[in-house]
Amino acid sequence: MPSLEEELFPSTPGKFKIDRGQSMNRQFHRYFASTSTMFLWALFLIALTASYLSFQSFVDSGSRCFSASWGGIQWEKQVRNSAQIHRSGGMSVLVTGAAGFVGTHVSLALKKRGDGVVGLDNFNNYYDPSLKRARRSLLNSHGVFVVEGDLNDVKLLAKLFDVVAFTHVMHLAAQAGVRYAMENPNSYVHSNIAGLVTLLEVCKSANPQPAIVWASSSSVYGLNDKVPFSEADRTDQPASLYAATKKAGEEITHTYNHIYGLSITGLRFFTVYGPWGRPDMAYFSFTRNILQGKPITLYRGKNRADLARDFTYIDDIVKGCLGSLDTSGKSTGSGGKKKGNAPYRIFNLGNTSPVKVPELVNILERHLKVKAKRNIIDMPGNGDVPFTHANISYAQRAFGYKPTTDLQTGLKKFVRWYLSYYGYNNRKGLQ
Ligand SMILES: O=C(O)[C@H]1O[C@H](OP(=O)(O)OP(=O)(O)OC[C@H]2O[C@@H](n3ccc(=O)[nH]c3=O)[C@H](O)[C@@H]2O)[C@H](O)[C@@H](O)[C@H]1O
């Protein structure tokens, strides 16, 4: 005798008894049987989908756990310790791009004077990541903790603001380099546009909102030929995608200042150089090639004119960053709502004395005591501009900005660092 359960939910059609009762009953049974089969199939499919989805989320969270190097009690403790302020009236600063060239120097300077600093860097491989790791070790040894993560990771940014009520953000993370923008345009959009917006979104919602100082670029002057470049000059003719993304950053930050009351200062850096610098930049790659006996390529402008840059030494840039942080004023909003007007500023940070690129090579030759093999070619249409020259009167007025290192002196310090970092000091014939 089949159980009631077996009658209602026959496990297979073969078990279905058709000889027990009348046709109505049979039809009822048949109808019920096919419905229940469908129901079972539906249940099965739902279960299958659910287990697929939960497997996917396990894989996702698993891979995040394995690949992400953030989160957990120990990690939060490191972040908090690093953000600790050790002077009265000090600030706690989130430095993005902390393992970068400018980021490392600014983080060290802030830490040295007693401010709290937490670094963020994605350690991408645009240039040798081992140099970034070495900078991180330097920062660690001075008590600066650098979180490994991307600017576009909104969860990570939100977590950082959960753990620390940052008073300031020094935003230096970016895809740098003028000419590389032709090779990898999307990396500029990813970091300089999308990453910037992600950061601003988190900052605008933070309570309290931090004041933001960030790296724009001298490249925004583009085809402007009025010298020296003043912040009041036109910047609507970028010559490269890099410049265009930095200019876009200036407009984007303006809207966040206007709508949400975020205090914003954009800094137009002029070709920054110095120890722990960027290997993709001319002074660095020229040094490497000269020492290795390889030729260097020098671009020449229209009518065989030499290109020139307002090369600015890193210590002068650090002074400009700290001066900007100290005078940033407060953001006015909280929880995404503006409570009043906040400062919006843009400053040139340059040396105010441009040097022709061949002269830069002459100086390197003297410091390295090696002759360069120069290969001079016409400037390719790669986004370069013929010259840059900063007018720094705005920064002078705002916080007494005054660069003090000329190219000769700054390159001497760079070369000394280069030779020691790459182990040349132990080799014969060099310094
Ligand atoms: O101020 C900025 O906002 C930018 O500064 C920097 O850009 P640039 O001023 O272009 O510096 P950099 O590449 O060192 O070339 C220097 C000179 O050497 C010439 N140059 C370069 C390479 C080469 O092989 N030959 C050559 O002649 C070249 O034509 C140029 O005249 C940063 O990289 C950039 O990220 C951004 O911050």
The ligand as an SDF file (V2000), in Angstrom:
LIG
                    3D

 37 39  0  0  0  0  0  0  0  0999 V2000
   55.3150   69.0060  -15.6890 O   0  0  0  0  0  0  0  0  0  0  0  0
   54.5180   68.1080  -15.8260 C   0  0  0  0  0  0  0  0  0  0  0  0
   53.3670   68.2210  -15.5210 O   0  0  0  0  0  0  0  0  0  0  0  0
   54.9570   66.8220  -16.4240 C   0  0  0  0  0  0  0  0  0  0  0  0
   56.3650   66.6930  -16.2150 O   0  0  0  0  0  0  0  0  0  0  0  0
   56.9300   65.5710  -16.7980 C   0  0  0  0  0  0  0  0  0  0  0  0
   56.7660   65.6040  -18.1970 O   0  0  0  0  0  0  0  0  0  0  0  0
   57.9130   66.2090  -19.0950 P   0  0  0  0  0  0  0  0  0  0  0  0
   58.1110   67.6570  -18.8050 O   0  0  0  0  0  0  0  0  0  0  0  0
   57.6080   65.8300  -20.4910 O   0  0  0  0  0  0  0  0  0  0  0  0
   59.2040   65.4750  -18.5050 O   0  0  0  0  0  0  0  0  0  0  0  0
   60.2080   64.4090  -19.1570 P   0  0  0  0  0  0  0  0  0  0  0  0
   59.4770   63.2510  -19.6750 O   0  0  0  0  0  0  0  0  0  0  0  0
   61.2630   64.1650  -18.1640 O   0  0  0  0  0  0  0  0  0  0  0  0
   60.8110   65.2050  -20.3930 O   0  0  0  0  0  0  0  0  0  0  0  0
   61.5700   66.3720  -20.1640 C   0  0  0  0  0  0  0  0  0  0  0  0
   62.0570   66.9270  -21.4840 C   0  0  0  0  0  0  0  0  0  0  0  0
   62.9290   66.0040  -22.1060 O   0  0  0  0  0  0  0  0  0  0  0  0
   62.5100   65.7400  -23.4220 C   0  0  0  0  0  0  0  0  0  0  0  0
   62.8270   64.3470  -23.7410 N   0  0  0  0  0  0  0  0  0  0  0  0
   62.2420   63.3520  -23.0960 C   0  0  0  0  0  0  0  0  0  0  0  0
   62.5460   62.0420  -23.3600 C   0  0  0  0  0  0  0  0  0  0  0  0
   63.4990   61.7660  -24.3510 C   0  0  0  0  0  0  0  0  0  0  0  0
   63.8270   60.6190  -24.6340 O   0  0  0  0  0  0  0  0  0  0  0  0
   64.0810   62.8020  -24.9830 N   0  0  0  0  0  0  0  0  0  0  0  0
   63.7790   64.1000  -24.7260 C   0  0  0  0  0  0  0  0  0  0  0  0
   64.3270   65.0110  -25.3250 O   0  0  0  0  0  0  0  0  0  0  0  0
   61.0230   66.0120  -23.4360 C   0  0  0  0  0  0  0  0  0  0  0  0
   60.6020   66.3270  -24.7380 O   0  0  0  0  0  0  0  0  0  0  0  0
   60.9340   67.1630  -22.4740 C   0  0  0  0  0  0  0  0  0  0  0  0
   61.1880   68.3630  -23.1610 O   0  0  0  0  0  0  0  0  0  0  0  0
   56.3020   64.3240  -16.2230 C   0  0  0  0  0  0  0  0  0  0  0  0
   56.8410   63.1830  -16.8620 O   0  0  0  0  0  0  0  0  0  0  0  0
   54.8170   64.3440  -16.3740 C   0  0  0  0  0  0  0  0  0  0  0  0
   54.2900   63.2360  -15.7020 O   0  0  0  0  0  0  0  0  0  0  0  0
   54.2210   65.6220  -15.8660 C   0  0  0  0  0  0  0  0  0  0  0  0
   54.2140   65.6070  -14.4820 O   0  0  0  0  0  0  0  0  0  0  0  0
  1  2  2  0
  2  3  1  0
  2  4  1  0
  4  5  1  0
  4 36  1  0
  5  6  1  0
  6  7  1  0
  6 32  1  0
  7  8  1  0
  8  9  2  0
  8 10  1  0
  8 11  1  0
 11 12  1  0
 12 13  2  0
 12 14  1  0
 12 15  1  0
 15 16  1  0
 16 17  1  0
 17 18  1  0
 17 30  1  0
 18 19  1  0
 19 20  1  0
 19 28  1  0
 20 21  1  0
 20 26  1  0
 21 22  2  0
 22 23  1  0
 23 24  2  0
 23 25  1  0
 25 26  1  0
 26 27  2  0
 28 29  1  0
 28 30  1  0
 30 31  1  0
 32 33  1  0
 32 34  1  0
 34 35  1  0
 34 36  1  0
 36 37  1  0
M  END
$$$$
